[in-house]
Amino acid sequence: MEKPGRFVERARDLEVYKRAYAVSLEVHRVTLAFPKIEQYALADQLRRSSKAICANLAEGFAKQSHSKAEFARFVSMAMGSCSEVETWISYAFDIRYITQAQLDEWRQSYIQVHGMLVKLREKLT
């Protein structure tokens, strides 16, 4: 979570945003190597849901000046996207598009991001 007393000017300054962004870049890079048949299906779903976490944080953060509840709603949507990504990761592993090591690394990353999102939402409500 953020250090007490530190002013956060933009969503990208949030630790949860930084973590989600970093792992979404990795997801994007790896899914580009999925088979062509999956580029508009599983790979696309994985890329969109992983990026949606950051997008929801950015949009909600921008609206917090007039509504903390609105920001909390967008954080909840980011949590949903985080859960969606975890589902697609499982499919990618079961179809053998990613390795056990990749599955474990991404799962751990998204568990961490989800926990950070939960804490952020709790602070807003």
Secondary structure, DSSP 8 states (H G I E B T S, - for coil): ---TT----SGGGSHHHHHHHHHHHHHHHHHTTS-GGGTTTHHHHHHHHHHHHHHHHHHHHHHTTT-HHHHHHHHHHHHHHHHHHHHHHHHHHHTTSS-HHHHHHHHHHHHHHHHHHHHHHHHH-
